[in-house]
Amino acid sequence: MTAHTWWLLLILTVAIAALIYLINSRLRVHPFVALIVVTVGTGLAAGEPVAKLTESIEEGAGGTLGDVGLTLALGAMLGRLLSDSGATDAIARALVDRSGTRRLPWLVTVAAFVIGVPMFFEVGLIVLLPLIFGVARRLEAQGGTKGSPYVLLGVPAIAALSTLHGMLPPHPGPLTALTGLHADLGLTLAVGLVCAIPTVILAGPVYARWIAPRLPDVRPDASLMAQFTGTGGGNGTAGRVETVRPDGPGAQVRTDAPPRTGVSVGLAVASVLIPVALMLLRTLAETLLDESSGLRAALTFVGEPLVAMLAGFLFALGVTLVGTSRSGEETRTSLTDSLKSVAAILLIIGGGGAFKQVLQDSGIGDAIASAAKGAHLNVILLGWLIALLLSLTTGSATVGIVSATGIVAPLIGTGGGLEASLLVVAIGAGSLGLNYVNHAGFWLVKESFGMDLAQATKTQTVVQTLVSVLGLVMALLLSVLA
């Protein structure tokens, strides 16, 4: 640890503090702008040549968006197709119809797990709200449920959707970490599932059984529930909702209900699982087949995240156009709207990629590696902690993931392997913890379920923190057993 190494670490500390300040101060700078400003300042302070600095920013942003951006765009369009066609509603209702009360939280968990594969947390929850409200209202009318049935069914959905959003590709955060850490896609999927399943069970149905009796007064606003469930003059269909985070506390919600369609459950499930199946086939081919095999080359190609997501999207597009009454123009308009919703995320990912590249090219990454080796700090724990702190302080899980990835990437080199995959899971889990008032998802849950701040903290904040801690524990456990 030379004086120059300590200087570089001081620069990193100031850069992180500046990033937090710009995003959370009265300035309320957009995370993308904050990342670019901090990136430029970090490179200059570390002594990176100006010509090289601009190259690093362009290379980092362009490379990250090239790997992640197209896949993310296709995933957003796939999710919108499934939502607008009524397919996700069909999946959810098929899983919970004719089920006993005790099984309902588990079946909602399964529905959220399936729906959450291609969808962001907020979008997946919005899709599930009609189901949750409708079933909970029936349970409420029947009586016999301890506590709030809305909490009993809502908590498992929150747990499953947040776990998938933070810990499993092809979601943007894990996919960004996977690319930055050079982790193997198939191995990361396998490890992520092993970590995710017990995490979802404990933070979802198990915690829901404990917390629901302690929040008996939680009940959504009647008018909002009517919009979701189609009562009070509606047509009984699931509504599509967009949420806007205002400057003050709370969220504005507006709905418009698309007509119910005849998309089958089987086709809907196939649309969701095609990308995952192709990615897993790629891993099997790379493991079992010879490098000269033509079948291996073909499966490797179709298992690339971009190609796999394209296949799922095209299948869903065909199902939508053939099996519904929606016109091509309506579909195109809907897909355009879905891209608008992810534009900010793409910019943040690009800014994070630039920050990561400057950390590496300026020598700060090597300084981090030297300090971590000297402190003998577990890299999985380090990645989780950095993502947790940055997500908490900036209000953005994406900022937490991309920044933590850049900081810990030098610690594992470029070899990939199990450690890299576990680190992807740990960083994603860290970005979920302590989800509170500076996160849009907190307000979505609070306003949708009619909660006060304390009730929202006991559900959204606690559930996602449980997911975060359990994800870390599972990653550490696998690293010890491997």
ZARO-896195 format. One record per residue (C-alpha): x negated, z, y negated; residue in one letter. Coordinates in nm, 4 decimals. Layout:
N
<r <X; Z; Y>; "A">
...
//
This chain:
482
<r <0.0000; 0.0000; 0.0000>; "M">
<r <-0.1934; -0.1325; -0.2996>; "T">
<r <-0.1054; -0.0902; -0.6654>; "A">
<r <0.0300; -0.4464; -0.6676>; "H">
<r <0.2571; -0.3649; -0.3726>; "T">
<r <0.4000; -0.0654; -0.5570>; "W">
<r <0.4526; -0.2840; -0.8641>; "W">
<r <0.6503; -0.5376; -0.6610>; "L">
<r <0.8650; -0.2613; -0.5107>; "L">
<r <0.9333; -0.1274; -0.8593>; "L">
<r <1.0423; -0.4768; -0.9660>; "I">
<r <1.2831; -0.4923; -0.6715>; "L">
<r <1.4278; -0.1508; -0.7601>; "T">
<r <1.4828; -0.2554; -1.1220>; "V">
<r <1.6335; -0.5875; -1.0065>; "A">
<r <1.8888; -0.4136; -0.7854>; "I">
<r <1.9754; -0.1666; -1.0623>; "A">
<r <2.0166; -0.4550; -1.3090>; "A">
<r <2.2412; -0.6412; -1.0648>; "L">
<r <2.4625; -0.3355; -1.0245>; "I">
<r <2.4755; -0.2780; -1.4000>; "Y">
<r <2.5649; -0.6364; -1.4886>; "L">
<r <2.8505; -0.6460; -1.2396>; "I">
<r <2.9937; -0.2986; -1.3049>; "N">
<r <2.9261; -0.2373; -1.6737>; "S">
<r <3.1605; -0.3250; -1.9578>; "R">
<r <3.0089; -0.6714; -1.9511>; "L">
<r <3.1739; -0.7405; -1.6133>; "R">
<r <2.9399; -1.0312; -1.5483>; "V">
<r <3.0470; -1.2548; -1.2607>; "H">
<r <2.8383; -1.1766; -0.9484>; "P">
<r <2.7081; -1.5354; -0.9336>; "F">
<r <2.5831; -1.5246; -1.2928>; "V">
<r <2.4394; -1.1765; -1.2390>; "A">
<r <2.2528; -1.2923; -0.9282>; "L">
<r <2.0998; -1.5923; -1.1050>; "I">
<r <1.9954; -1.3883; -1.4101>; "V">
<r <1.8400; -1.1171; -1.1933>; "V">
<r <1.6730; -1.3791; -0.9738>; "T">
<r <1.5030; -1.5445; -1.2710>; "V">
<r <1.3943; -1.2105; -1.4137>; "G">
<r <1.2621; -1.0924; -1.0774>; "T">
<r <1.0548; -1.4058; -1.0261>; "G">
<r <0.9038; -1.3902; -1.3742>; "L">
<r <0.8235; -1.0185; -1.3487>; "A">
<r <0.6614; -1.0700; -1.0068>; "A">
<r <0.4349; -1.3363; -1.1512>; "G">
<r <0.5749; -1.6397; -0.9707>; "E">
<r <0.4766; -1.9616; -1.1551>; "P">
<r <0.7614; -2.1052; -1.3602>; "V">
<r <0.7543; -2.4428; -1.1840>; "A">
<r <0.7600; -2.2719; -0.8451>; "K">
<r <1.0357; -2.0345; -0.9564>; "L">
<r <1.2820; -2.3140; -1.0296>; "T">
<r <1.1965; -2.4750; -0.6970>; "E">
<r <1.2592; -2.1450; -0.5184>; "S">
<r <1.5991; -2.1042; -0.6839>; "I">
<r <1.7062; -2.4586; -0.5974>; "E">
<r <1.5717; -2.4360; -0.2437>; "E">
<r <1.7328; -2.0984; -0.1788>; "G">
<r <2.0736; -2.1844; -0.3219>; "A">
<r <2.0832; -2.5347; -0.1759>; "G">
<r <1.9608; -2.4328; 0.1659>; "G">
<r <2.2060; -2.1459; 0.1971>; "T">
<r <2.5019; -2.3527; 0.0809>; "L">
<r <2.3977; -2.6359; 0.3093>; "G">
<r <2.4060; -2.4045; 0.6081>; "D">
<r <2.7096; -2.1974; 0.5133>; "V">
<r <2.9093; -2.3727; 0.2417>; "G">
<r <3.0533; -2.6624; 0.4413>; "L">
<r <3.1437; -2.4376; 0.7329>; "T">
<r <3.3112; -2.1920; 0.4977>; "L">
<r <3.5147; -2.4684; 0.3333>; "A">
<r <3.6379; -2.5948; 0.6694>; "L">
<r <3.7234; -2.2406; 0.7750>; "G">
<r <3.9294; -2.1870; 0.4610>; "A">
<r <4.1217; -2.5112; 0.5207>; "M">
<r <4.1762; -2.4229; 0.8872>; "L">
<r <4.3189; -2.0865; 0.7889>; "G">
<r <4.5537; -2.2436; 0.5340>; "R">
<r <4.6795; -2.5002; 0.7863>; "L">
<r <4.7607; -2.2288; 1.0378>; "L">
<r <4.9297; -2.0173; 0.7719>; "S">
<r <5.1390; -2.2948; 0.6147>; "D">
<r <5.2488; -2.4381; 0.9484>; "S">
<r <5.3837; -2.1045; 1.0678>; "G">
<r <5.1365; -2.1017; 1.3571>; "A">
<r <4.9881; -1.7631; 1.2743>; "T">
<r <5.3337; -1.6157; 1.2481>; "D">
<r <5.4097; -1.7596; 1.5921>; "A">
<r <5.0952; -1.6013; 1.7381>; "I">
<r <5.1741; -1.2614; 1.5946>; "A">
<r <5.5389; -1.2532; 1.6923>; "R">
<r <5.4688; -1.3726; 2.0455>; "A">
<r <5.2347; -1.0774; 2.0932>; "L">
<r <5.4728; -0.8063; 1.9718>; "V">
<r <5.8210; -0.9201; 2.0744>; "D">
<r <5.9874; -0.7123; 2.3461>; "R">
<r <5.7216; -0.4429; 2.3402>; "S">
<r <5.7537; -0.0676; 2.3541>; "G">
<r <5.6746; 0.1463; 2.0523>; "T">
<r <5.3532; 0.2857; 2.1993>; "R">
<r <5.2193; -0.0632; 2.2679>; "R">
<r <5.2940; -0.2063; 1.9250>; "L">
<r <4.9778; -0.0824; 1.7451>; "P">
<r <4.7659; -0.2319; 2.0240>; "W">
<r <4.9492; -0.5627; 2.0136>; "L">
<r <4.9201; -0.5814; 1.6352>; "V">
<r <4.5477; -0.5251; 1.6874>; "T">
<r <4.5326; -0.8198; 1.9276>; "V">
<r <4.7310; -1.0370; 1.6855>; "A">
<r <4.4989; -0.9452; 1.3986>; "A">
<r <4.1930; -1.0061; 1.6155>; "F">
<r <4.3086; -1.3567; 1.7069>; "V">
<r <4.4262; -1.4457; 1.3571>; "I">
<r <4.1152; -1.2950; 1.2008>; "G">
<r <3.8770; -1.5365; 1.3755>; "V">
<r <3.9146; -1.8133; 1.1119>; "P">
<r <4.0625; -1.6121; 0.8234>; "M">
<r <3.9246; -1.3867; 0.5512>; "F">
<r <4.0398; -1.0247; 0.5452>; "F">
<r <4.2797; -1.0695; 0.2538>; "E">
<r <4.4322; -1.3917; 0.3892>; "V">
<r <4.4721; -1.2520; 0.7406>; "G">
<r <4.6424; -0.9370; 0.6128>; "L">
<r <4.8805; -1.1396; 0.3982>; "I">
<r <4.9711; -1.3507; 0.7009>; "V">
<r <5.0395; -1.0392; 0.9082>; "L">
<r <5.2420; -0.8505; 0.6480>; "L">
<r <5.5760; -1.0158; 0.7364>; "P">
<r <5.5271; -0.9139; 1.0989>; "L">
<r <5.4127; -0.5596; 1.0131>; "I">
<r <5.6983; -0.5018; 0.7687>; "F">
<r <5.9631; -0.6509; 0.9975>; "G">
<r <5.8623; -0.4532; 1.3067>; "V">
<r <5.8015; -0.1316; 1.1100>; "A">
<r <6.1439; -0.1568; 0.9511>; "R">
<r <6.3039; -0.1822; 1.2958>; "R">
<r <6.1082; 0.1225; 1.4103>; "L">
<r <6.2139; 0.3067; 1.0960>; "E">
<r <6.5793; 0.2292; 1.1637>; "A">
<r <6.5531; 0.3423; 1.5252>; "Q">
<r <6.3813; 0.6690; 1.4321>; "G">
<r <6.1569; 0.8658; 1.6654>; "G">
<r <5.8302; 0.7439; 1.5130>; "T">
<r <5.6048; 1.0215; 1.3883>; "K">
<r <5.5007; 0.9521; 1.0317>; "G">
<r <5.5086; 0.6144; 0.8624>; "S">
<r <5.5545; 0.3143; 1.0939>; "P">
<r <5.3984; 0.0996; 0.8223>; "Y">
<r <5.0735; 0.2957; 0.8501>; "V">
<r <5.0987; 0.2971; 1.2296>; "L">
<r <5.1017; -0.0832; 1.2354>; "L">
<r <4.9022; -0.1550; 0.9204>; "G">
<r <4.5873; 0.0393; 1.0095>; "V">
<r <4.5149; -0.1595; 1.3306>; "P">
<r <4.5489; -0.4840; 1.1359>; "A">
<r <4.3103; -0.3595; 0.8653>; "I">
<r <4.0554; -0.2481; 1.1258>; "A">
<r <4.0591; -0.5731; 1.3246>; "A">
<r <4.0539; -0.8060; 1.0252>; "L">
<r <3.7763; -0.6193; 0.8434>; "S">
<r <3.5608; -0.5985; 1.1578>; "T">
<r <3.5810; -0.9714; 1.2191>; "L">
<r <3.5282; -1.0494; 0.8504>; "H">
<r <3.2101; -0.8454; 0.8320>; "G">
<r <3.0513; -0.8664; 1.1758>; "M">
<r <3.1270; -1.1993; 1.3422>; "L">
<r <3.0507; -1.5648; 1.2615>; "P">
<r <3.1965; -1.8014; 1.1465>; "P">
<r <3.2921; -1.5717; 0.8594>; "H">
<r <3.0750; -1.6388; 0.5522>; "P">
<r <2.8947; -1.3039; 0.5372>; "G">
<r <2.7740; -1.2911; 0.8984>; "P">
<r <2.7016; -1.6643; 0.8918>; "L">
<r <2.4851; -1.6190; 0.5818>; "T">
<r <2.2970; -1.3301; 0.7431>; "A">
<r <2.2578; -1.5282; 1.0646>; "L">
<r <2.0998; -1.8174; 0.8766>; "T">
<r <1.8725; -1.6003; 0.6644>; "G">
<r <1.7501; -1.3987; 0.9632>; "L">
<r <1.7124; -1.7028; 1.1938>; "H">
<r <1.9347; -1.5348; 1.4515>; "A">
<r <2.0710; -1.7191; 1.7537>; "D">
<r <2.4371; -1.8101; 1.7032>; "L">
<r <2.5587; -1.7557; 2.0581>; "G">
<r <2.3683; -1.4314; 2.1037>; "L">
<r <2.5033; -1.3039; 1.7722>; "T">
<r <2.8588; -1.3899; 1.8776>; "L">
<r <2.8133; -1.2080; 2.2072>; "A">
<r <2.6508; -0.9036; 2.0474>; "V">
<r <2.9118; -0.9040; 1.7712>; "G">
<r <3.1976; -0.8982; 2.0210>; "L">
<r <3.0400; -0.6149; 2.2180>; "V">
<r <3.0065; -0.4140; 1.8964>; "C">
<r <3.3438; -0.5181; 1.7546>; "A">
<r <3.5774; -0.4338; 2.0429>; "I">
<r <3.5157; -0.0561; 2.0643>; "P">
<r <3.4898; -0.0422; 1.6858>; "T">
<r <3.8333; -0.2001; 1.6412>; "V">
<r <3.9888; 0.0247; 1.9054>; "I">
<r <3.8634; 0.3501; 1.7526>; "L">
<r <3.9155; 0.2561; 1.3866>; "A">
<r <4.2464; 0.0806; 1.4592>; "G">
<r <4.5083; 0.2070; 1.7078>; "P">
<r <4.3327; 0.5395; 1.7756>; "V">
<r <4.2937; 0.6317; 1.4089>; "Y">
<r <4.6421; 0.4972; 1.3318>; "A">
<r <4.7966; 0.7430; 1.5787>; "R">
<r <4.6197; 1.0270; 1.4004>; "W">
<r <4.6755; 0.9292; 1.0373>; "I">
<r <5.0342; 0.7919; 1.0512>; "A">
<r <5.1992; 1.1366; 1.0985>; "P">
<r <4.9982; 1.2652; 0.8011>; "R">
<r <5.1299; 0.9934; 0.5683>; "L">
<r <5.5058; 1.0034; 0.6313>; "P">
<r <5.6006; 0.8857; 0.2811>; "D">
<r <5.4222; 0.5491; 0.2863>; "V">
<r <5.6766; 0.2714; 0.2502>; "R">
<r <5.6412; -0.0658; 0.0732>; "P">
<r <5.8502; -0.1477; -0.2306>; "D">
<r <6.1914; -0.2755; -0.1202>; "A">
<r <6.1753; -0.5959; -0.3241>; "S">
<r <5.8287; -0.6838; -0.1979>; "L">
<r <5.9305; -0.6144; 0.1604>; "M">
<r <6.2365; -0.8348; 0.1160>; "A">
<r <6.0144; -1.1224; -0.0001>; "Q">
<r <5.7942; -1.0879; 0.3068>; "F">
<r <6.0662; -1.0408; 0.5669>; "T">
<r <6.3229; -1.2817; 0.4231>; "G">
<r <6.5961; -1.0216; 0.3712>; "T">
<r <6.8247; -1.0169; 0.0744>; "G">
<r <6.9078; -1.3869; 0.0774>; "G">
<r <6.5827; -1.5146; 0.2272>; "G">
<r <6.5606; -1.7422; 0.5303>; "N">
<r <6.3751; -1.4987; 0.7543>; "G">
<r <6.0466; -1.6803; 0.7413>; "T">
<r <5.6988; -1.5564; 0.6746>; "A">
<r <5.5918; -1.5947; 0.3145>; "G">
<r <5.2647; -1.7200; 0.1818>; "R">
<r <5.1243; -1.4815; -0.0764>; "V">
<r <4.8459; -1.5090; -0.3274>; "E">
<r <4.6966; -1.1901; -0.4731>; "T">
<r <4.5381; -1.1649; -0.8158>; "V">
<r <4.3174; -0.8687; -0.9100>; "R">
<r <4.3901; -0.7852; -1.2758>; "P">
<r <4.1620; -0.5972; -1.5116>; "D">
<r <4.3575; -0.2760; -1.4742>; "G">
<r <4.4462; -0.0941; -1.1523>; "P">
<r <4.6843; -0.2657; -0.9184>; "G">
<r <4.7468; -0.6184; -0.8009>; "A">
<r <4.9958; -0.8852; -0.8874>; "Q">
<r <5.1614; -1.0503; -0.5890>; "V">
<r <5.3656; -1.3650; -0.5889>; "R">
<r <5.5216; -1.5329; -0.2898>; "T">
<r <5.6711; -1.8607; -0.1822>; "D">
<r <5.8025; -1.9024; 0.1694>; "A">
<r <5.7328; -2.2234; 0.3593>; "P">
<r <5.9931; -2.3373; 0.6099>; "P">
<r <5.9617; -2.2181; 0.9667>; "R">
<r <5.8117; -2.4801; 1.1940>; "T">
<r <5.8049; -2.5582; 1.5636>; "G">
<r <5.4317; -2.5145; 1.6209>; "V">
<r <5.3818; -2.3615; 1.9643>; "S">
<r <5.1853; -2.0455; 2.0264>; "V">
<r <4.9536; -2.2264; 2.2680>; "G">
<r <4.8537; -2.4901; 2.0137>; "L">
<r <4.8062; -2.2275; 1.7455>; "A">
<r <4.5777; -2.0186; 1.9663>; "V">
<r <4.3827; -2.3314; 2.0633>; "A">
<r <4.3228; -2.4137; 1.6964>; "S">
<r <4.1773; -2.0679; 1.6394>; "V">
<r <3.9625; -2.0532; 1.9523>; "L">
<r <3.8194; -2.4063; 1.9599>; "I">
<r <3.5321; -2.3289; 1.7165>; "P">
<r <3.4386; -2.0084; 1.9009>; "V">
<r <3.4536; -2.1778; 2.2420>; "A">
<r <3.2304; -2.4644; 2.1288>; "L">
<r <2.9737; -2.2224; 1.9845>; "M">
<r <2.9665; -2.0250; 2.3089>; "L">
<r <2.9293; -2.3446; 2.5131>; "L">
<r <2.6266; -2.4315; 2.3042>; "R">
<r <2.4654; -2.1006; 2.3915>; "T">
<r <2.5364; -2.1445; 2.7624>; "L">
<r <2.3906; -2.4958; 2.7546>; "A">
<r <2.0741; -2.3788; 2.5797>; "E">
<r <2.0390; -2.0979; 2.8338>; "T">
<r <2.1216; -2.2761; 3.1589>; "L">
<r <2.0381; -2.6449; 3.1121>; "L">
<r <1.7033; -2.8196; 3.0930>; "D">
<r <1.5839; -2.9366; 2.7505>; "E">
<r <1.5889; -3.2996; 2.8662>; "S">
<r <1.9542; -3.2797; 2.9716>; "S">
<r <2.1919; -3.5119; 2.7878>; "G">
<r <2.4768; -3.2636; 2.8411>; "L">
<r <2.2710; -2.9924; 2.6736>; "R">
<r <2.2091; -3.2155; 2.3724>; "A">
<r <2.5803; -3.2964; 2.3445>; "A">
<r <2.6923; -2.9328; 2.3754>; "L">
<r <2.4254; -2.8225; 2.1286>; "T">
<r <2.5594; -3.0730; 1.8769>; "F">
<r <2.9275; -2.9826; 1.9131>; "V">
<r <2.8354; -2.6134; 1.9085>; "G">
<r <2.6761; -2.6307; 1.5640>; "E">
<r <2.8935; -2.4146; 1.3337>; "P">
<r <2.9767; -2.7086; 1.1064>; "L">
<r <3.0782; -2.9396; 1.3926>; "V">
<r <3.2648; -2.6655; 1.5797>; "A">
<r <3.4646; -2.5686; 1.2731>; "M">
<r <3.5339; -2.9366; 1.2000>; "L">
<r <3.6728; -2.9770; 1.5524>; "A">
<r <3.9037; -2.6788; 1.5097>; "G">
<r <4.0157; -2.8022; 1.1694>; "F">
<r <4.0918; -3.1564; 1.2932>; "L">
<r <4.2887; -3.0173; 1.5868>; "F">
<r <4.4919; -2.7936; 1.3548>; "A">
<r <4.5439; -3.0852; 1.1148>; "L">
<r <4.6787; -3.3001; 1.3960>; "G">
<r <4.9099; -3.0232; 1.5132>; "V">
<r <5.0380; -2.9728; 1.1594>; "T">
<r <5.1046; -3.3404; 1.0881>; "L">
<r <5.2629; -3.4146; 1.4262>; "V">
<r <5.4479; -3.0909; 1.4944>; "G">
<r <5.5894; -3.0101; 1.1503>; "T">
<r <5.7962; -3.1745; 0.8800>; "S">
<r <5.5230; -3.1396; 0.6155>; "R">
<r <5.4172; -3.4623; 0.4481>; "S">
<r <5.0585; -3.5745; 0.4143>; "G">
<r <5.0721; -3.5147; 0.0389>; "E">
<r <5.1932; -3.1567; 0.0853>; "E">
<r <4.9160; -3.0917; 0.3338>; "T">
<r <4.6506; -3.2357; 0.1064>; "R">
<r <4.7717; -3.0234; -0.1862>; "T">
<r <4.7663; -2.7118; 0.0292>; "S">
<r <4.4125; -2.7838; 0.1501>; "L">
<r <4.2955; -2.8380; -0.2077>; "T">
<r <4.4389; -2.4990; -0.3044>; "D">
<r <4.2578; -2.3337; -0.0131>; "S">
<r <3.9241; -2.4631; -0.1427>; "L">
<r <3.9913; -2.3194; -0.4866>; "K">
<r <4.0215; -1.9747; -0.3314>; "S">
<r <3.6692; -1.9861; -0.1837>; "V">
<r <3.4866; -2.1456; -0.4777>; "A">
<r <3.3757; -1.8083; -0.6172>; "A">
<r <3.2503; -1.6985; -0.2755>; "I">
<r <3.0472; -2.0179; -0.2413>; "L">
<r <2.8830; -1.9557; -0.5783>; "L">
<r <2.7970; -1.5968; -0.4875>; "I">
<r <2.6495; -1.7116; -0.1566>; "I">
<r <2.4407; -1.9710; -0.3397>; "G">
<r <2.3192; -1.7127; -0.5899>; "G">
<r <2.2337; -1.4757; -0.3071>; "G">
<r <2.0372; -1.7488; -0.1348>; "G">
<r <1.8374; -1.8074; -0.4521>; "A">
<r <1.7659; -1.4339; -0.4836>; "F">
<r <1.6522; -1.4187; -0.1218>; "K">
<r <1.4156; -1.7144; -0.1633>; "Q">
<r <1.2557; -1.5733; -0.4793>; "V">
<r <1.2001; -1.2396; -0.3050>; "L">
<r <1.0139; -1.4219; -0.0316>; "Q">
<r <0.8162; -1.6649; -0.2486>; "D">
<r <0.7114; -1.4025; -0.5052>; "S">
<r <0.5600; -1.1726; -0.2442>; "G">
<r <0.8221; -0.8987; -0.2799>; "I">
<r <0.9353; -0.9595; 0.0767>; "G">
<r <0.5865; -0.8873; 0.2061>; "D">
<r <0.5746; -0.5706; -0.0055>; "A">
<r <0.9015; -0.4544; 0.1503>; "I">
<r <0.7608; -0.5198; 0.4958>; "A">
<r <0.4500; -0.3165; 0.4188>; "S">
<r <0.6530; -0.0242; 0.2854>; "A">
<r <0.8951; -0.0257; 0.5780>; "A">
<r <0.6156; -0.0358; 0.8328>; "K">
<r <0.4414; 0.2529; 0.6606>; "G">
<r <0.7618; 0.4588; 0.6534>; "A">
<r <0.8484; 0.3699; 1.0148>; "H">
<r <1.2086; 0.3051; 0.9088>; "L">
<r <1.4369; 0.1391; 1.1630>; "N">
<r <1.5080; -0.2111; 1.0337>; "V">
<r <1.8673; -0.2082; 1.1645>; "I">
<r <1.9412; 0.1157; 0.9788>; "L">
<r <1.7637; -0.0165; 0.6691>; "L">
<r <1.9688; -0.3375; 0.6619>; "G">
<r <2.2925; -0.1433; 0.7082>; "W">
<r <2.2083; 0.1046; 0.4324>; "L">
<r <2.1093; -0.1601; 0.1773>; "I">
<r <2.4265; -0.3627; 0.2424>; "A">
<r <2.6385; -0.0457; 0.2184>; "L">
<r <2.4909; 0.0631; -0.1146>; "L">
<r <2.5038; -0.2815; -0.2737>; "L">
<r <2.8595; -0.3458; -0.1555>; "S">
<r <2.9696; -0.0061; -0.2857>; "L">
<r <2.8062; -0.0452; -0.6242>; "T">
<r <2.8853; -0.4117; -0.6908>; "T">
<r <3.2317; -0.4274; -0.5340>; "G">
<r <3.1345; -0.7345; -0.3320>; "S">
<r <3.0651; -0.7342; 0.0408>; "A">
<r <2.9176; -1.0824; 0.0026>; "T">
<r <2.6638; -0.9600; -0.2544>; "V">
<r <2.5748; -0.6748; -0.0198>; "G">
<r <2.5180; -0.9071; 0.2754>; "I">
<r <2.3190; -1.1805; 0.1038>; "V">
<r <2.1002; -0.9362; -0.0881>; "S">
<r <2.0337; -0.7141; 0.2140>; "A">
<r <1.9496; -1.0213; 0.4196>; "T">
<r <1.6878; -1.1325; 0.1689>; "G">
<r <1.5362; -0.7860; 0.1493>; "I">
<r <1.4993; -0.7219; 0.5249>; "V">
<r <1.4300; -1.0797; 0.6432>; "A">
<r <1.0500; -1.0411; 0.6138>; "P">
<r <1.0623; -0.7429; 0.8499>; "L">
<r <1.1580; -0.9488; 1.1558>; "I">
<r <0.9785; -1.2776; 1.0942>; "G">
<r <1.1319; -1.6035; 1.2159>; "T">
<r <1.1526; -1.5386; 1.5871>; "G">
<r <1.5200; -1.4462; 1.6044>; "G">
<r <1.6022; -1.2688; 1.9288>; "G">
<r <1.8211; -0.9676; 1.9956>; "L">
<r <1.6896; -0.7665; 1.7006>; "E">
<r <1.7892; -1.0411; 1.4561>; "A">
<r <2.1401; -1.0616; 1.6038>; "S">
<r <2.1842; -0.6844; 1.5918>; "L">
<r <2.0625; -0.6871; 1.2330>; "L">
<r <2.3275; -0.9471; 1.1429>; "V">
<r <2.5946; -0.7159; 1.2856>; "V">
<r <2.4491; -0.4070; 1.1152>; "A">
<r <2.4268; -0.5729; 0.7724>; "I">
<r <2.7826; -0.7011; 0.8046>; "G">
<r <2.9029; -0.3562; 0.9091>; "A">
<r <2.7213; -0.1975; 0.6158>; "G">
<r <2.8939; -0.4280; 0.3685>; "S">
<r <3.2343; -0.2942; 0.4803>; "L">
<r <3.1803; 0.0778; 0.4247>; "G">
<r <3.3167; 0.2886; 0.1370>; "L">
<r <3.5608; 0.0158; 0.0328>; "N">
<r <3.7163; 0.1620; -0.2813>; "Y">
<r <3.8637; 0.0786; -0.6222>; "V">
<r <3.6060; -0.1845; -0.7161>; "N">
<r <3.7027; -0.3965; -0.4134>; "H">
<r <3.9972; -0.6372; -0.4331>; "A">
<r <4.0965; -0.5587; -0.0732>; "G">
<r <4.1564; -0.1942; -0.1652>; "F">
<r <4.4159; -0.2937; -0.4243>; "W">
<r <4.5781; -0.5440; -0.1900>; "L">
<r <4.6373; -0.2741; 0.0719>; "V">
<r <4.7452; -0.0142; -0.1853>; "K">
<r <5.0014; -0.2336; -0.3579>; "E">
<r <5.1312; -0.4087; -0.0453>; "S">
<r <5.2109; -0.0821; 0.1345>; "F">
<r <5.3298; 0.1068; -0.1742>; "G">
<r <5.0548; 0.3701; -0.1555>; "M">
<r <4.9095; 0.5981; -0.4179>; "D">
<r <4.5316; 0.6234; -0.4586>; "L">
<r <4.4950; 0.9129; -0.2157>; "A">
<r <4.6971; 0.7380; 0.0545>; "Q">
<r <4.5051; 0.4128; 0.0082>; "A">
<r <4.1789; 0.6051; 0.0373>; "T">
<r <4.2915; 0.7631; 0.3658>; "K">
<r <4.3777; 0.4201; 0.5054>; "T">
<r <4.1758; 0.1333; 0.3577>; "Q">
<r <3.8644; 0.3277; 0.2563>; "T">
<r <3.8482; 0.5476; 0.5667>; "V">
<r <3.9267; 0.2658; 0.8111>; "V">
<r <3.6600; 0.0325; 0.6736>; "Q">
<r <3.4068; 0.3162; 0.6589>; "T">
<r <3.4839; 0.3960; 1.0231>; "L">
<r <3.4306; 0.0288; 1.1053>; "V">
<r <3.1023; 0.0361; 0.9160>; "S">
<r <2.9646; 0.3484; 1.0862>; "V">
<r <3.0861; 0.2526; 1.4331>; "L">
<r <2.9373; -0.0957; 1.3947>; "G">
<r <2.6013; 0.0602; 1.3079>; "L">
<r <2.6218; 0.3028; 1.6011>; "V">
<r <2.6983; 0.0208; 1.8440>; "M">
<r <2.4113; -0.1920; 1.7085>; "A">
<r <2.1663; 0.0981; 1.7391>; "L">
<r <2.2927; 0.1781; 2.0871>; "L">
<r <2.2409; -0.1795; 2.2039>; "L">
<r <1.8944; -0.1851; 2.0522>; "S">
<r <1.8024; 0.1255; 2.2544>; "V">
<r <1.9559; 0.0017; 2.5794>; "L">
<r <1.8089; -0.3493; 2.5558>; "A">
//
